[in-house]
Amino acid sequence: MLYVESASGRWGPFCRQIEAFLRADVIELVLDGAHVRGFRSPDTPALWIRDHSDILRAGRFIVRDVQSAVTAFAHAQHDSGRIFDYVTTFPEKKPCERENWEKWVRVPVEADVEYRFVKAAYLAWQATGAEAWVTALLPAMERALTYSRTHPWRWDDEHNLVKRPYTIDTWDFDYTAGGTPWLNFAVTDDTFWGIMHGDNSGFYEAAWLLGRMCAAVGRAERAAYWRGIAAGVRERANALLFNGRFYTHFHKLTPVTIAGVDEAEQLSLSNPMAINRGLATHEMAVAILREYQRRRKTTGAFAEWFSIDPPFPDGLFGDEKLKGGAYINGGIFPLVGGELALAAFEHGFEGYGVAILDQYRAMIAERGETYLWYFPDGTASTVEASTSPEATPTDGWGSSAMLHAFIEGLCGIVDLDHSYRRVRCAPRWLATGEDQAEVRVGYEASGAGFGYTFRHRPEAQTITLSLEADEAEVDLHLLLPDGCRAEAVRWAGRDVPYAAAAVAEHPYAEAAGRVRGQADVEVRYARA
């Protein structure tokens, strides 16, 4: 369930349009007699755990079945701990392929599948509170991350970090220096190895979330183990991969020089994800956001949501379609914009976050469609311009990232546990210039939800919130007008302790309390 209305009237239609996109992206497969539902990839008729995991962040407010896809991938897991990339029962590459058999695929050069599987399980657990289900799934999740940190194709023993072949960020084909006639997906004796920051931010987050799930079911020792693993990866990755402005695209383990591009300047799509996954410190996040803002001023593209910038030379990865500005070689991806917007809201760039969401809102409102990627001039992707078999106009990967940024960033509703039993409520409506809003979110699988009505009265220097939940512990983190500070907070009719905080130079009021059914909160502020 998702309901949003605000004074401007802009955001309700935005949410409803993305909901329509996501409903169009639900795929149902029959696997070994079981009905499995998930969110399909925007560029191929298959259930990829990568796409599904990210889309589920917003999709769980729209669909009831959030478990069957995760369960299916767990059942198909190899004894080594390896997880498949995707499954399909539909012909993928027509007209040459017509078979409707069940097909499971693992792309050998991929190093991100296992952590995405864990993230999908965590999101499903949050939406259901299904303790028995997640307990039964813990061995599969532990095997998956153990595979990532022990298999010689996935782990670099020298740096103790996740490694992969030389792909463009998290994508699924690698550089071969002309050693193959087309795109290459296989590991060979001639593979160029290195460490990509996105694999390590994803692994870090997954290990941390696995620790959280272990703790939730009473496995304190395993929780401490995975938190320790996560902390080590964060320390080593930040020391090795952050260059002072952003995360270097690819730290080479196999020496190789690619002519025609300044690899040290390449800003790749997993940078904002590293912020949202918690790998980057606040200071690192600020540097990354400033880099994106700097490039926004200098790019000729309609948006700075780069897959990679600057791109590699045309056709370098084995397909002439992969020219600069096309697909993963410099195309503009809404999924990057969504990640960037969320990072902006959380690290003191609230106006920047609003600007990104509003640009995307206007774009989909005008066109009535959304694609996985666009050329820098705004032209939408097509099958002919890509290496993919489809280019659907209801891309769930990017639209869900935008909706996720809207819910957790602008509306500021973050589930800190499961079933909204503990909530961070951080409304940032003042960044939009709006003084009234009503927001309600709820998981379709369980019905658990949280909501509020927001009203700002600038003449009275007061913000009121009417909070709604079955029962929740709430941490309030409320954006105030610039140049102001909190003066008093009343929670359910009682004065409560509060703190004046700031993110960058933007003031916030912080307080905590309980909501049982409904609770009114009043925050009074004054000029600093």
C-alpha positions in Angstrom: 0.0 0.0 0.0 1.3 3.4 -0.9 -0.7 6.6 -0.6 0.9 10.1 -1.0 -0.7 13.5 -1.4 1.0 16.9 -1.0 0.0 20.5 -1.4 1.5 20.7 -4.9 -0.4 17.6 -6.2 2.8 16.5 -8.0 3.8 13.4 -6.0 0.6 11.3 -5.9 0.5 10.8 -9.7 4.2 10.2 -9.6 3.7 7.3 -7.2 0.7 5.9 -9.0 2.6 5.9 -12.3 5.5 4.0 -10.9 3.1 1.6 -9.3 1.7 0.9 -12.8 5.2 0.3 -14.2 6.0 -2.2 -11.4 2.7 -4.1 -11.8 3.5 -4.5 -15.5 6.9 -6.0 -14.5 5.6 -8.8 -12.4 6.5 -12.2 -13.9 5.2 -15.6 -12.9 7.0 -18.9 -13.6 6.1 -22.4 -12.7 9.3 -24.0 -11.4 9.3 -27.7 -10.4 5.5 -27.4 -9.9 5.7 -24.3 -7.7 4.3 -20.9 -8.7 7.1 -18.3 -8.4 6.5 -14.6 -8.7 9.0 -11.8 -8.9 10.0 -8.7 -10.9 11.4 -9.3 -14.3 14.4 -7.6 -15.9 13.5 -4.6 -18.2 15.7 -5.9 -21.0 15.1 -9.7 -21.0 12.0 -11.8 -20.2 13.6 -13.5 -17.2 13.7 -13.4 -13.4 17.1 -12.1 -12.5 17.9 -12.0 -8.8 19.9 -8.8 -9.4 16.9 -6.8 -10.8 14.4 -8.5 -8.5 16.4 -7.7 -5.4 16.7 -4.0 -6.2 13.1 -3.6 -7.5 11.8 -5.3 -4.3 12.8 -2.2 -2.3 9.7 -0.5 -3.7 7.8 -3.5 -5.1 7.0 -4.9 -1.7 4.5 -2.0 -1.2 2.7 -3.2 -4.3 2.8 -7.0 -4.4 1.9 -9.6 -1.8 4.3 -12.4 -2.8 7.8 -11.4 -1.8 9.1 -14.8 -0.8 8.7 -17.3 -3.6 11.4 -15.9 -5.8 14.0 -15.9 -3.0 12.9 -19.4 -2.0 13.3 -20.6 -5.6 16.9 -19.3 -5.9 17.7 -20.8 -2.6 16.4 -24.2 -3.7 18.5 -24.0 -6.9 21.7 -23.0 -5.0 24.8 -25.1 -5.8 26.6 -27.0 -3.0 29.5 -24.5 -3.3 27.1 -21.7 -2.3 26.9 -20.2 -5.7 23.6 -18.6 -6.7 22.2 -18.5 -10.2 21.9 -15.2 -12.0 18.5 -15.8 -13.5 15.8 -18.3 -14.4 13.3 -18.3 -17.3 10.8 -20.5 -18.9 10.2 -18.2 -21.9 12.2 -18.0 -25.2 14.7 -15.2 -24.7 16.2 -14.5 -28.1 13.5 -14.7 -30.8 13.2 -15.9 -33.5 16.2 -18.2 -33.2 15.1 -19.5 -29.8 11.6 -20.9 -29.3 12.0 -23.4 -26.5 9.9 -22.8 -23.3 12.0 -25.1 -21.1 13.1 -24.1 -17.6 16.5 -22.6 -17.9 18.8 -21.5 -15.0 21.9 -19.4 -15.9 25.0 -18.3 -14.0 27.2 -15.8 -15.8 30.8 -16.7 -14.8 32.2 -13.2 -14.7 29.6 -12.0 -12.2 30.6 -11.4 -8.6 27.5 -9.7 -7.3 24.9 -12.4 -7.4 25.3 -13.8 -3.9 25.0 -10.6 -2.0 22.0 -9.6 -4.0 20.3 -12.9 -3.0 20.9 -12.0 0.7 19.5 -8.5 0.2 16.4 -9.9 -1.5 15.9 -12.3 1.5 16.3 -9.4 3.9 13.7 -7.2 2.1 11.2 -10.1 2.1 11.8 -10.7 5.8 11.2 -7.1 6.5 7.9 -7.1 4.7 6.6 -10.3 6.3 8.3 -10.7 9.6 8.5 -14.4 8.7 10.9 -15.7 11.4 10.6 -19.4 10.6 11.2 -18.7 6.9 14.3 -16.6 7.4 15.6 -19.1 10.0 15.3 -21.9 7.4 17.0 -19.7 4.8 20.0 -18.7 6.9 22.2 -21.6 5.9 21.7 -20.8 2.2 22.6 -17.1 2.9 25.7 -18.0 4.9 26.8 -20.5 2.1 26.3 -17.7 -0.5 28.5 -15.1 1.3 31.1 -17.8 2.2 31.3 -18.7 -1.5 32.0 -15.0 -2.3 34.9 -14.8 0.2 36.5 -18.2 -0.6 36.1 -19.1 -4.2 39.2 -18.2 -6.3 37.1 -16.5 -8.9 35.4 -14.3 -6.4 37.9 -13.4 -3.6 41.4 -11.8 -3.7 43.5 -13.2 -0.9 46.0 -10.4 -1.0 43.6 -7.6 -0.4 40.9 -9.7 1.3 38.2 -8.2 -1.0 35.8 -9.4 -3.6 37.3 -9.5 -7.1 36.0 -10.0 -10.7 37.0 -9.9 -14.3 37.4 -6.4 -15.9 33.7 -5.6 -16.6 32.0 -2.2 -16.8 31.1 -1.8 -13.1 28.6 -4.6 -12.2 27.7 -5.6 -15.7 28.1 -9.1 -17.1 30.7 -9.1 -19.9 34.4 -8.3 -19.6 37.3 -6.8 -21.5 39.4 -9.3 -23.4 41.7 -7.0 -25.5 40.2 -8.4 -28.6 40.6 -12.0 -27.6 37.0 -12.9 -28.4 34.8 -12.2 -31.4 31.9 -10.8 -29.4 30.9 -10.1 -25.8 32.7 -12.4 -23.4 31.0 -13.8 -20.3 33.4 -16.6 -19.4 36.4 -16.8 -17.1 39.5 -17.9 -19.1 43.2 -18.2 -18.6 43.5 -14.8 -20.2 41.0 -13.0 -17.9 42.0 -9.5 -16.7 41.3 -9.5 -12.9 40.6 -6.6 -10.6 38.6 -5.3 -7.7 35.4 -3.3 -8.4 34.0 -1.2 -5.6 30.4 -2.1 -6.2 31.0 -5.8 -5.4 32.5 -4.8 -2.1 29.9 -2.3 -1.1 27.2 -4.9 -1.9 29.0 -7.6 0.0 29.5 -5.3 3.0 25.8 -4.5 3.1 24.8 -8.1 2.7 27.1 -9.3 5.5 25.8 -6.6 7.8 22.2 -7.5 7.0 22.9 -11.2 7.4 24.2 -10.3 10.9 21.0 -8.4 11.6 18.9 -11.4 10.6 21.0 -13.8 12.7 20.5 -11.5 15.7 16.8 -11.3 15.1 16.4 -15.1 15.4 18.7 -15.4 18.4 22.0 -16.4 16.8 24.2 -13.8 18.5 27.5 -15.6 17.7 26.8 -15.7 14.0 25.6 -12.1 14.1 28.8 -11.0 15.6 30.8 -13.0 13.0 29.1 -11.5 10.0 29.3 -8.0 11.4 33.0 -8.5 11.9 33.4 -9.7 8.3 31.5 -6.6 7.1 33.6 -4.2 9.2 36.8 -5.6 7.8 35.6 -5.3 4.2 34.5 -1.7 4.7 37.9 -0.7 6.2 39.9 -2.4 3.5 37.7 -1.3 0.5 37.7 2.3 1.6 41.5 2.4 2.1 42.1 0.8 -1.3 39.4 2.1 -3.6 38.4 5.6 -2.7 40.5 8.2 -4.5 39.4 11.3 -2.5 36.5 12.3 -4.9 34.9 8.9 -5.7 35.5 5.2 -5.8 38.0 4.3 -8.6 36.2 2.1 -11.1 38.5 -0.9 -11.3 41.6 -1.6 -9.2 43.6 -3.8 -11.5 45.2 -7.1 -10.3 46.2 -8.0 -13.9 48.2 -5.2 -15.5 46.5 -3.8 -18.6 46.4 -0.4 -20.2 43.4 0.7 -22.3 44.2 3.5 -24.8 41.6 6.2 -25.5 40.2 6.7 -22.0 41.4 8.2 -18.7 40.5 5.3 -16.4 41.4 7.2 -13.3 38.6 9.7 -14.1 35.9 7.1 -14.8 32.9 7.6 -12.4 30.9 4.4 -12.5 27.3 3.6 -11.5 28.0 1.8 -8.1 29.3 5.0 -6.5 25.9 6.3 -5.2 25.1 2.7 -4.3 28.2 2.6 -2.1 26.7 5.5 -0.1 23.3 3.9 0.3 24.8 0.5 1.2 26.8 2.1 4.0 30.3 1.5 2.7 31.1 5.2 2.3 31.6 7.5 5.3 29.6 10.7 5.4 32.7 12.6 4.3 33.1 10.2 1.4 29.5 10.5 0.5 29.7 14.3 0.4 32.7 14.1 -1.9 30.9 11.7 -4.3 27.8 13.9 -4.4 29.9 17.0 -5.1 31.6 15.1 -8.0 28.2 14.3 -9.5 27.1 17.9 -9.2 30.3 19.1 -10.8 29.8 16.7 -13.7 26.2 17.8 -14.0 27.5 21.3 -14.8 29.9 20.1 -17.5 28.2 17.1 -19.1 26.4 17.4 -22.4 24.0 14.7 -21.2 20.4 15.5 -20.1 21.2 14.0 -16.7 24.3 12.9 -14.7 22.9 9.4 -14.1 25.9 7.9 -15.9 26.6 4.2 -16.2 30.2 5.2 -16.6 31.7 8.6 -17.4 33.8 9.0 -19.4 32.9 6.0 -21.5 35.3 3.4 -23.0 36.2 3.7 -26.7 33.5 2.5 -29.1 33.2 -1.3 -29.4 36.0 -2.0 -27.0 34.1 -4.8 -25.3 33.4 -6.7 -28.5 30.2 -5.3 -29.8 30.0 -2.3 -32.1 26.7 -1.3 -30.5 28.6 -0.4 -27.3 29.7 3.0 -28.5 30.2 5.8 -26.0 26.8 6.9 -24.6 25.1 3.6 -25.3 23.8 1.1 -22.7 26.3 0.4 -20.0 29.1 2.3 -21.8 28.0 5.8 -20.8 24.2 5.5 -21.1 22.0 7.4 -18.7 20.3 5.1 -16.2 17.3 6.2 -14.0 18.4 3.5 -11.5 21.6 5.6 -10.9 19.5 8.7 -10.5 17.4 7.0 -7.9 20.4 5.9 -5.9 21.9 9.4 -6.3 18.7 11.0 -5.0 18.5 8.8 -1.9 22.2 9.5 -1.1 21.6 13.2 -1.5 18.7 13.2 1.0 20.7 11.4 3.6 23.8 13.5 3.4 22.7 17.1 3.4 21.9 17.6 -0.3 18.2 17.6 0.1 17.5 20.1 -2.7 19.6 18.1 -5.0 17.6 15.0 -4.2 14.3 16.8 -4.9 15.7 18.1 -8.2 16.6 14.6 -9.4 13.2 13.2 -8.4 11.4 16.1 -10.0 13.3 15.7 -13.2 12.4 12.1 -13.4 8.8 12.8 -12.4 8.4 15.3 -15.2 10.0 12.9 -17.7 7.7 10.0 -17.1 4.6 12.2 -16.8 5.3 13.6 -20.3 6.2 10.3 -21.9 4.1 7.8 -20.0 7.0 5.3 -20.2 10.4 4.6 -18.7 13.4 2.7 -20.0 16.4 1.0 -18.4 18.7 3.5 -20.1 18.8 6.5 -22.4 21.3 8.0 -24.7 22.9 11.3 -23.4 20.5 13.3 -25.7 17.5 11.7 -24.0 16.7 9.2 -26.8 15.3 6.0 -25.2 17.1 2.7 -25.6 15.9 0.2 -28.2 16.6 -3.4 -28.9 18.6 -2.4 -32.0 20.8 -0.1 -30.0 21.5 -2.5 -27.2 22.9 -6.0 -26.7 19.6 -7.0 -24.9 16.7 -9.0 -26.4 14.1 -6.5 -25.1 13.7 -2.8 -24.2 10.4 -2.6 -22.2 8.9 0.9 -21.6 8.0 0.0 -18.0 11.5 -0.4 -16.5 11.1 -1.4 -12.9 14.8 -1.2 -12.0 15.1 2.5 -12.4 11.5 3.5 -11.5 11.7 1.5 -8.3 15.0 3.2 -7.4 13.3 6.5 -7.8 10.3 5.5 -5.7 12.6 4.1 -3.1 14.4 7.4 -2.9 11.1 9.2 -2.6 9.8 7.0 0.2 12.9 6.7 2.3 14.5 10.0 1.3 11.8 12.6 0.8 9.0 11.1 2.8 11.7 9.8 5.1 10.0 6.5 6.2 12.6 3.9 6.9 11.9 0.5 8.5 14.7 -0.2 11.0 13.6 -3.7 11.9 10.7 -5.5 10.3 7.0 -4.9 10.0 7.5 -1.2 10.9 8.0 -2.1 14.6 10.9 0.4 14.7 10.8 3.3 12.3 13.0 6.3 11.4 10.7 9.1 10.4 12.6 11.8 8.6 10.2 14.0 6.6 12.0 16.4 4.3 9.0 18.1 2.7 10.5 21.5 3.4 13.1 20.8 0.7 10.2 20.8 -1.8 8.8 24.1 -0.6 5.6 22.3 0.4 3.9 22.8 3.8 1.4 20.0 3.8 1.6 16.3 3.0 0.0 13.0 3.8 1.9 9.7 3.5 1.0 6.1 4.2 3.1 3.1 3.3 2.4 -0.6 4.0 3.7 -4.0 3.0 1.2 -6.0 1.0 2.5 -9.3 2.3 1.7 -8.5 6.0 -0.4 -5.3 6.1 2.2 -3.8 8.4 2.5 -0.1 7.7 3.3 3.4 8.9 2.1 6.8 7.9 1.9 10.5 8.9 0.2 13.8 8.1 2.6 16.7 7.9 1.8 20.3 8.4 4.1 23.2 8.5 2.8 26.6 9.9 5.6 29.1 9.2 3.7 31.9 10.8 3.6 30.0 14.1 7.1 28.5 13.5 5.6 25.0 14.1 5.6 21.7 12.4 3.0 19.1 13.4 3.0 15.4 12.6 0.2 13.0 13.1 1.9 9.6 13.2 0.1 6.3 12.5 1.2 2.8 13.2 -0.2 -0.3 14.9 2.7 -0.1 17.4 6.1 1.3 16.7 9.1 2.8 18.3 9.9 5.9 16.2 13.1 7.9 15.9 12.1 11.4 14.5 14.6 13.2 12.3 12.7 16.3 11.0 14.1 18.8 8.6 13.6 22.4 9.8 13.8 25.6 7.8 17.3 26.8 7.1 18.7 29.1 9.7 16.5 27.7 12.5 16.8 25.4 15.5 14.4 23.3 17.5 13.0 24.9 20.5 10.5 22.3 21.9 9.0 19.0 21.0 5.7 17.7 22.4 4.8 14.0 21.8 1.3 12.9 22.5 0.7 15.9 24.6 3.9 15.7 26.7 7.1 17.6 26.4 9.9 15.2 25.5 13.7 15.5 25.3 15.0 16.5 21.9 18.2 17.3 20.2 19.2 19.9 17.6 21.1 18.3 14.8 22.5 19.2 11.5 23.4 17.3 8.3 25.8 19.5 6.4 24.4 22.9 7.1 20.8 21.9 7.2 19.1 21.8 10.7 17.0 18.9 12.0 15.1 18.2 15.2 15.5 14.8 16.7 13.3 13.0 19.3 12.0 9.6 20.0 8.7 8.1 21.2 6.1 5.3 20.8 3.1 5.2 18.5 0.2 3.0 19.3 -2.4 3.6 16.7 -1.9 7.3 16.5 0.3 10.0 18.1 0.5 13.7 17.5 3.9 15.4 17.6 4.5 19.1 17.6 7.9 20.7 16.9 8.4 24.4 17.6 11.5 26.1 16.2 13.1 29.5 16.3 15.6 31.4 14.3 19.1 30.4 15.3 
